[in-house]
């Protein structure tokens, strides 16, 4: 088969519609995964293992700050996390009181403030990350490393595609909820969605 035929075959395969069975199975898997990862008891178990106390939504915000380049504006954080700015402002107030973030004046707009993660905030994330990795290592014992790496690649691709769709749908007819409970609609990965910053954790 020629290179041109190979390329055409790849394009045909990539553009072929997904089967109902495949999408049904994927929906089941993702729904189960979302449930397992966002249960309050599981979050409390992971944070207790790390020796910290932090709400799920606060962890997502700290991750967004840690993965960003320097300080961020509240509006930018809200956009990345796909929540309302008022929700982010309340989180920042709480996290600043715990010395996990700090505010500074925006050099380009003196009326605005920027937010950055502190050394204490990074240390909290590091402890939680290590605790999570230990838990994953136990759960995935016996699973081949290539399978784990392939799963990471596929899930990152799915996340990027899904978030791109959410961001391009518009918000007038489907306004973002002003959540305060850090529920399943603000997943851990949202902090990096569409940014290309796919670090581990």
MOTAFEN-V390295 format. One line per field, one symbol per residue. psi: psi as a letter, one per 40 degrees, with the letter a starting at -180 (. if undefined). burial: # if it has 9 or more other ideal C-beta (glycine too) atoms within 8 Angstrom, else .. A space follows every 10 residues. Layout:
# MOTAFEN-V390295
psi->???
burial->???
This chain:
# MOTAFEN-V390295
psi->hidddddddd ddddehiiid dddddddddd dddddddehd ddddddddde fihhiddddd ddddddeiga iiiddddddd efiidddddd dddddddefd iiiihhddhe eiiihiiidd dddddddddd ddddddddde hehidddddd dddddddddd dddddddedi edegihigie efaeegided deheeeggii .
burial->.....#..#. .......... ..#......# ...##.##.. .##..##.## ...#.##### #######... .###..##.# ####..#### ##.###...# #..#.#.... .#######.# ##.##.#### #####..... .......#.. .....#.### ..##...... ........#. .#...##..# ###....... .
